[in-house]
Amino acid sequence: MFTGIVEASGTLAAREARGPGARLSIAMAPGALGEPLVLGESIAVHGACLTVQAITDLGFSCDASAETLSRTTLGTRPLGARVHLERALALGDRLGGHIVTGHSRSRMRRSGRTSLPRARSPSTA
């Protein structure tokens, strides 16, 4: 589970095809996420929940499925682009934002905007 609050940023250093998916290599400054990453740890990379598969001095790598690549920007984001990083919550962590659960099922483009009347609270109705 994630709060949706970006903890650090990294760079999409490589995207290596692996079957229908890809291995993503993320470069980041040492200590950018505080405690060192652990193999198998869940981490949100630009909003997509991924699993740390390898750790290097320059960052980490994770595998993204074809579904993840097609439904997020991770499949088309240019190499060298910045990505947001967030560690998964641990039991007892402070919830400083909002809880984000689930997985993306689709992507959409907003075609317009319509103003709606403001809701009134029961005390002012």
N, C-alpha and C positions, 0 to 999 in steps of 0.2 A: 504494500500500500504506500502511496506517495501523497505528499501534501500539495504538490504543484508549485512549490517555491524552489526556484533555481538556486542551487548551492554553489555552483561553479560553472565555468565554461571551458570547453576544450575545442579541439580542431579535428575535423574529419580528415585524418591523415591518409587513409587507404580504404578501398572497397574492393575486395578480392572475391570473385565469383566462386561459389561453393555449391554445386548442384544448382537448384533453382533459387537458392538464397545467396547470401554473401557474408564474408567475414569483414567486419568493420574494425578498423584500427583508429583509436581516438588518442590524440596527443593532448597532454595537459601538464601544467606546471607541477613539479613535485609538491606534495602536501596540499594541493588545491581543494581536496575534499576532506581535509583534516586527517583522520585515521587512514592508514593504508587500506587499499582494496583487498578483498579476499576472493580467491577463485570460487566460482559458483554464486557469488553475491548478485542480487538483483540491483540494477541501476537504470534509471530513466535517462535515455539519451535523446534529447530533443523531443521529450514527451513519450517515447516508446520504451516500454519495460523490456530490458534485455538482461542477459546473464553474462557476467565476466568469465571469459574463457581462457584468457592469458593476460599476464601482467608483465610489463617491461619497465625499464628506467624512464621511458618517454611517455608512458600511459598504459593503455589496456586495449584488449580486443574482445569483441563479442560477435556472436552469430545472429544474423537477422534472416528470418524466413522470407520466402517470396511474398507472402501475404503482408508482412510488415513493410517490406520495401515498396510494395504497390499502394499501400493505404496510408503511408506516412511520407514525409519529405526525405527520409533517409535513402531512398532509392534514386533520387534525382539531385540531391544536394551536392553541389560541386566540391571536389576535394579541396581542402584548405579552408572550407567554410567553418564558421564557429557553430558549435552545438552546445545546448544547455545540458547540464548534468545535475542529477539529483539522486542521492542514495535512498533506498527504501527505508521506511520507518522501522525502528526497533521498538519492542515493547517498552513502554515507559517514556518514550521520546516526547518532547513538547510538540503539540500540534499548533504551529504558528500560522497556518494557512487554512486551506480547505482540504478535505479528504478526497482523493482521486482514486477511484477503483475502476476495474473493467478494462476493456480493450477497444480500440477503434474498429468499427465495423464498416465505416464509409468515410468519404471525403466529399465536401460540397463547396460550392462557390456562392457567395451571397449575390443576388441579382438586384436587390433594392432594399429600401428601409421604409417602414411605415411607423409613424408615431401613434402611440396608443394613449388613451387618457390615463392619468396617474391614479393608482389605487389609493383609496382613503382608508385609514386605519379605523377600526370600530369605535375608537374613542372620539374621532372627529366626524363621524357619519351622522 
